[in-house]
Amino acid sequence: MSPLAQAQNLAIVNGKAVPLARVQALSQQVARSGREVTPEIEQQIKDEVIAREIFIQEAQKQALDTTEDYKVQMELARQTILIRDLFTNFQKTNAVTDAEIKAEYDKFAAANGGKEYKARHILVEKEAEAKAIIAQLKKGGKFEDIAKKASKDPGSGANGGDLDWAPASNYVAEFAQALTGLTKGKMTDTPVKSQFGYHVIRLDDVREAQLPKLEDVKPQIAQQLQQQKLATYQSELRAKAKVE
């Protein structure tokens, strides 16, 4: 064997050359998974390549590569590799652009922008109960304490009626209308009826919606758009195919 051929081979196993290309292929797989190919890892890969050759030779000696099951498994593996490469190639040639990411972010910002409200509420079953609570509050009763005792809302009652920051669109229409009609620090003078019962609402604060910056969500948007493009591509291929 020439020096050049020896340089291209990792080893000779039972008279059969094992090419270094196998080591390089496995090393690339390890690197793609995010692991560093250290000298120790490289040696493990070389040992693995040699072990595989030994085991393959024994399997071939037993004619396992001629069985029907082997042929079926090889065909499935061939399909998997080709389909993976098809989609990888599509993603390379149809990469998401910065303009597409910006447009998607702008859509998100338009849908989620506007004002957010920090509110508290007390929910009861009957209008008379709500009116009595409003009277208590006007006499100096503490909203948080009354909410803990009287509110039927399991989510906020224990927290003194606190609903935290949210856009008005998070609430049912009657609640949202009453909430947006309040000024900071004020509460509803009359009970607000909804499908859940009767509410007493207090508006604690208002602010512009806190949206994430484009740069902070850019990777997630890019991934989402790439998945959408790939799904569309797959659907188009299915639609064009003649299946009988």
Disulfide bonds with the S-S distance in Angstrom:
none
